[in-house]
Amino acid sequence: MNEAVRPVVAVVGSINMDFVVESPLFPLPGQTVLGKSISYFPGGKGANQAVAAARLGADVRMIGAVGGDEFGGKLEAVLRKEGIDTRGVRVTDGATGIASILVSGGENTIVVVPGANGALRPEDVHGNAGLIEAADIVLVQLEIPFETVEAALRLAKTAGKKTVLNPAPAGVFPDEWLQWTDIVTPNETELAALVGAERLDDPAVLESAMRKLHDRGAERIIVTLGANGAVLSARNGEIVRVPGRKVEVVDTTGAGDTFHGALAAAWAGGASLAEALQTAVDASALSVTRQGAQTGMPAAAELERWRRE
């Protein structure tokens, strides 16, 4: 990445406070389990991806919303401390979004309450058009209203920007979005939801699912595969596979967001898509060796040292 000219990434997405509870096991319906600990971390897919990109050298502009409660001010301050431009963050009268995360054995389950994120409107995007027009890449997720996602993608593509759509949480969106999206980046569960499949644990089934999404208009698809890395599929038939790194897993929370922030920062910084994909896989692997979403995200120098080990 060119140090003299920092790549600019605009993130349109959610900002949450994460409540992380560590438990010896996941409770069954109706079962009460005594937890080990509770921690509070800044989160939200949008904010997480913004922080990941900023730590890896990007100049990041955030478009989102927080509530007028104590969490909102704290979360905005966290973003500013990371060097993120928060002019596009609106303060609403309601509550800040939260995510309740249960962690057990290195895996997690998450319940998200949108709060102020649900109040982010297309007019908030258009009112911050300058932040998008100044960006190299625009990164969007699905923890905000669909009409706001559509407005961001449409505006970004009209302005000639590279666009990355992370279809998380899993959901089905209009095929029309794909014409405004350079890369759509589902994990296996999200890809299955998009194409109406049940399981994608067989490589042939995975490739078939990607072809279905290409047939609907997707130019490039990156499927994240957890510990197995990621695969890039282009409509012209090109396939790039990047294997995962073997690490001691502490907490997978935020691994996908680290991946996306790293992908955007590297691609915006002039790396080829294959090189950016490798950076994203490596950054994600390093992040799961520590607890928390943003707290586990590496800085550029740290990632480079780890990659040389």
C-alpha positions as CSV (number, residue, x, y, z in Angstrom):
1,M,0.0,0.0,0.0
2,N,1.3,3.4,-0.9
3,E,2.1,5.3,2.3
4,A,2.0,8.7,0.7
5,V,-1.5,8.5,-0.6
6,R,-3.8,6.6,1.8
7,P,-6.7,4.7,0.1
8,V,-10.2,6.0,1.0
9,V,-12.9,3.6,2.2
10,A,-16.5,4.8,2.8
11,V,-18.4,2.4,5.1
12,V,-22.2,2.6,5.2
13,G,-23.4,0.4,8.1
14,S,-24.3,-0.4,11.6
15,I,-22.8,0.9,14.9
16,N,-23.5,-1.2,18.0
17,M,-22.4,-1.8,21.5
18,D,-21.6,-5.6,21.9
19,F,-22.4,-7.4,25.2
20,V,-20.2,-10.5,25.2
21,V,-21.0,-13.3,27.6
22,E,-18.6,-16.3,27.9
23,S,-20.3,-19.6,28.8
24,P,-19.1,-23.2,29.3
25,L,-21.9,-24.2,26.8
26,F,-24.7,-22.9,24.7
27,P,-28.0,-23.3,26.6
28,L,-30.8,-25.3,25.2
29,P,-34.3,-23.7,25.0
30,G,-35.6,-23.3,28.6
31,Q,-32.2,-24.0,30.1
32,T,-30.3,-21.6,32.4
33,V,-26.5,-21.8,32.3
34,L,-24.1,-20.0,34.7
35,G,-21.9,-17.8,32.6
36,K,-18.2,-17.2,33.2
37,S,-17.9,-13.5,32.4
38,I,-19.4,-10.5,30.6
39,S,-17.6,-7.8,28.6
40,Y,-18.6,-4.7,26.7
41,F,-17.1,-4.0,23.3
42,P,-17.8,-1.4,20.5
43,G,-19.2,-3.3,17.5
44,G,-21.7,-3.4,14.7
45,K,-20.7,-4.8,11.3
46,G,-20.3,-1.3,9.8
47,A,-18.2,0.1,12.6
48,N,-16.1,-3.1,12.9
49,Q,-15.3,-3.1,9.2
50,A,-14.4,0.6,9.4
51,V,-12.0,0.0,12.3
52,A,-10.4,-2.9,10.5
53,A,-9.8,-0.9,7.4
54,A,-8.5,2.1,9.3
55,R,-6.0,0.0,11.3
56,L,-4.7,-1.4,8.0
57,G,-3.9,2.0,6.6
58,A,-7.1,3.2,5.0
59,D,-8.6,6.7,5.4
60,V,-12.1,5.7,6.5
61,R,-15.3,7.7,6.4
62,M,-18.3,6.3,8.3
63,I,-22.0,6.8,7.5
64,G,-24.2,5.4,10.2
65,A,-26.4,6.3,13.2
66,V,-26.2,6.1,17.0
67,G,-28.7,6.8,19.7
68,G,-28.7,9.8,22.0
69,D,-27.9,7.5,25.0
70,E,-24.6,7.0,26.7
71,F,-23.5,4.2,24.4
72,G,-23.9,6.5,21.3
73,G,-21.4,9.1,22.5
74,K,-18.9,6.4,23.6
75,L,-19.1,4.6,20.2
76,E,-18.6,7.7,18.2
77,A,-15.6,8.6,20.3
78,V,-14.1,5.2,19.7
79,L,-14.4,5.7,15.9
80,R,-12.8,9.1,16.1
81,K,-9.9,7.6,18.2
82,E,-9.3,5.2,15.4
83,G,-8.9,8.2,13.0
84,I,-12.3,7.5,11.3
85,D,-14.2,10.5,9.9
86,T,-17.6,10.5,11.7
87,R,-19.2,13.5,10.0
88,G,-21.6,11.0,8.5
89,V,-22.8,9.5,11.8
90,R,-26.2,10.9,12.8
91,V,-27.4,11.0,16.4
92,T,-31.0,9.9,16.8
93,D,-33.5,10.3,19.7
94,G,-33.7,6.6,20.2
95,A,-31.4,3.9,21.6
96,T,-28.1,2.8,20.2
97,G,-28.0,-0.6,18.5
98,I,-26.8,-3.5,20.6
99,A,-25.6,-7.0,19.9
100,S,-25.8,-9.8,22.5
101,I,-23.0,-12.3,21.9
102,L,-22.7,-15.7,23.6
103,V,-19.3,-17.2,23.3
104,S,-18.5,-20.9,24.0
105,G,-15.6,-23.1,22.9
106,G,-14.4,-20.5,20.4
107,E,-17.8,-20.3,18.6
108,N,-20.5,-17.7,19.1
109,T,-24.2,-17.0,18.7
110,I,-25.4,-13.4,18.2
111,V,-28.7,-11.5,18.7
112,V,-28.8,-8.0,17.2
113,V,-31.2,-5.3,18.2
114,P,-30.9,-2.6,15.5
115,G,-31.9,0.5,17.6
116,A,-30.6,3.7,15.8
117,N,-29.2,1.6,12.9
118,G,-32.8,1.0,11.8
119,A,-33.3,4.7,11.6
120,L,-30.5,5.2,9.0
121,R,-32.3,6.4,5.9
122,P,-31.5,6.9,2.2
123,E,-31.5,10.7,2.8
124,D,-28.7,10.1,5.3
125,V,-26.7,8.6,2.4
126,H,-27.6,11.3,0.0
127,G,-26.8,14.0,2.6
128,N,-23.3,12.5,2.9
129,A,-22.8,12.0,-0.9
130,G,-19.4,13.9,-0.6
131,L,-18.0,11.2,1.6
132,I,-18.9,8.5,-0.9
133,E,-17.7,10.5,-3.9
134,A,-14.3,11.0,-2.3
135,A,-13.9,7.3,-1.6
136,D,-12.0,4.6,-3.6
137,I,-14.3,1.8,-2.3
138,V,-17.7,1.8,-0.7
139,L,-18.4,-1.1,1.7
140,V,-22.0,-1.9,2.8
141,Q,-23.7,-4.6,4.9
142,L,-27.3,-5.6,5.8
143,E,-27.6,-4.5,9.4
144,I,-29.3,-1.3,8.2
145,P,-32.6,-0.9,6.2
146,F,-32.6,-2.3,2.7
147,E,-33.6,0.9,1.1
148,T,-30.5,2.6,2.7
149,V,-28.3,-0.2,1.4
150,E,-29.8,0.3,-2.1
151,A,-29.2,4.0,-2.0
152,A,-25.6,3.6,-1.0
153,L,-24.8,1.1,-3.7
154,R,-26.7,3.1,-6.4
155,L,-25.0,6.4,-5.4
156,A,-21.5,4.7,-5.2
157,K,-21.8,3.1,-8.6
158,T,-23.2,6.3,-10.2
159,A,-20.1,8.0,-8.9
160,G,-17.9,5.4,-10.4
161,K,-16.7,3.8,-7.2
162,K,-15.8,0.2,-6.4
163,T,-18.4,-1.4,-4.3
164,V,-18.4,-4.4,-1.9
165,L,-21.7,-5.8,-0.6
166,N,-21.4,-8.0,2.5
167,P,-24.8,-9.7,2.6
168,A,-24.8,-10.2,6.4
169,P,-26.9,-11.0,8.4
170,A,-28.1,-13.6,5.9
171,G,-31.0,-12.4,3.8
172,V,-32.3,-12.2,0.2
173,F,-32.0,-8.9,-1.6
174,P,-33.2,-7.8,-5.1
175,D,-31.1,-9.0,-8.0
176,E,-31.0,-5.4,-9.2
177,W,-28.4,-4.7,-6.5
178,L,-25.9,-6.9,-8.2
179,Q,-25.5,-4.5,-11.1
180,W,-24.2,-1.9,-8.6
181,T,-22.0,-4.3,-6.8
182,D,-18.4,-5.2,-7.9
183,I,-18.0,-7.9,-5.2
184,V,-20.7,-9.7,-3.2
185,T,-19.1,-11.5,-0.2
186,P,-21.3,-14.0,1.6
187,N,-20.2,-16.7,3.9
188,E,-21.5,-20.2,3.3
189,T,-24.7,-19.7,5.3
190,E,-25.4,-16.4,3.6
191,L,-24.7,-17.9,0.1
192,A,-27.1,-20.8,0.9
193,A,-29.8,-18.2,1.8
194,L,-29.3,-16.3,-1.4
195,V,-29.6,-19.3,-3.7
196,G,-32.1,-21.3,-1.6
197,A,-29.8,-24.1,-0.8
198,E,-29.6,-26.0,2.5
199,R,-26.0,-27.1,2.8
200,L,-22.8,-26.1,1.0
201,D,-20.3,-28.4,2.6
202,D,-19.5,-30.1,-0.7
203,P,-17.1,-28.2,-3.0
204,A,-19.3,-29.1,-6.1
205,V,-22.4,-27.8,-4.4
206,L,-20.6,-24.6,-3.4
207,E,-19.5,-24.0,-7.0
208,S,-23.0,-24.7,-8.2
209,A,-24.3,-22.1,-5.7
210,M,-21.8,-19.5,-6.9
211,R,-22.8,-20.1,-10.5
212,K,-26.4,-19.5,-9.6
213,L,-25.5,-16.2,-8.1
214,H,-23.4,-15.3,-11.2
215,D,-26.5,-16.2,-13.3
216,R,-28.5,-13.6,-11.3
217,G,-26.0,-10.9,-12.2
218,A,-23.1,-11.1,-9.7
219,E,-19.8,-10.2,-11.4
220,R,-17.5,-11.4,-8.7
221,I,-18.3,-13.4,-5.6
222,I,-16.0,-14.0,-2.6
223,V,-17.2,-16.8,-0.2
224,T,-15.6,-16.8,3.2
225,L,-15.1,-20.3,4.5
226,G,-14.1,-19.7,8.2
227,A,-11.0,-21.7,9.1
228,N,-10.8,-22.9,5.5
229,G,-10.0,-19.5,4.1
230,A,-12.0,-18.0,1.2
231,V,-12.7,-18.5,-2.5
232,L,-13.1,-15.9,-5.2
233,S,-15.3,-16.7,-8.2
234,A,-15.6,-14.4,-11.3
235,R,-18.3,-14.6,-13.9
236,N,-15.7,-15.3,-16.6
237,G,-14.9,-18.6,-14.8
238,E,-11.8,-17.5,-12.9
239,I,-11.4,-19.2,-9.4
240,V,-9.0,-18.1,-6.8
241,R,-8.7,-20.1,-3.6
242,V,-6.9,-18.9,-0.5
243,P,-6.5,-21.5,2.3
244,G,-6.9,-20.5,5.9
245,R,-4.1,-20.1,8.4
246,K,-3.9,-22.6,11.3
247,V,-4.2,-20.6,14.6
248,E,-5.3,-21.2,18.2
249,V,-8.8,-19.8,18.2
250,V,-9.9,-17.7,21.1
251,D,-13.0,-15.9,19.8
252,T,-14.4,-15.8,16.2
253,T,-16.4,-12.6,16.9
254,G,-15.6,-10.0,14.3
255,A,-13.5,-12.3,12.1
256,G,-15.7,-11.7,9.1
257,D,-15.7,-7.9,9.7
258,T,-11.9,-8.0,9.9
259,F,-11.8,-9.8,6.6
260,H,-14.0,-7.2,4.9
261,G,-12.1,-4.2,6.3
262,A,-8.8,-5.7,5.3
263,L,-10.1,-6.6,1.8
264,A,-11.4,-3.1,1.2
265,A,-8.2,-1.4,2.5
266,A,-5.9,-3.6,0.5
267,W,-7.9,-3.4,-2.8
268,A,-8.4,0.3,-2.4
269,G,-4.6,0.6,-1.8
270,G,-3.7,-0.8,-5.2
271,A,-3.4,-4.6,-4.5
272,S,-4.8,-7.0,-7.0
273,L,-8.0,-8.7,-5.9
274,A,-6.1,-11.9,-5.3
275,E,-3.5,-10.1,-3.1
276,A,-6.3,-8.3,-1.2
277,L,-8.0,-11.6,-0.6
278,Q,-4.8,-13.1,0.9
279,T,-4.4,-10.1,3.1
280,A,-8.1,-10.4,4.2
281,V,-7.7,-14.1,5.1
282,D,-4.5,-13.5,7.1
283,A,-5.9,-10.5,9.0
284,S,-9.1,-12.5,9.8
285,A,-7.0,-15.5,11.1
286,L,-4.9,-13.2,13.3
287,S,-8.0,-11.6,14.7
288,V,-9.5,-14.8,16.1
289,T,-6.5,-15.4,18.4
290,R,-7.9,-12.6,20.7
291,Q,-11.2,-11.9,22.3
292,G,-13.6,-9.3,21.0
293,A,-14.4,-7.9,17.6
294,Q,-12.5,-4.5,17.3
295,T,-10.1,-5.4,20.1
296,G,-8.9,-8.4,18.0
297,M,-8.3,-6.4,14.8
298,P,-4.6,-6.1,13.9
299,A,-2.7,-2.9,12.8
300,A,-0.8,-3.0,9.5
301,A,2.7,-3.4,11.1
302,E,1.4,-6.1,13.4
303,L,-0.1,-8.1,10.6
304,E,3.1,-7.8,8.5
305,R,5.2,-9.1,11.4
306,W,2.9,-12.0,11.9
307,R,2.8,-12.9,8.2
308,R,6.6,-13.2,8.2
309,E,6.7,-15.6,11.2
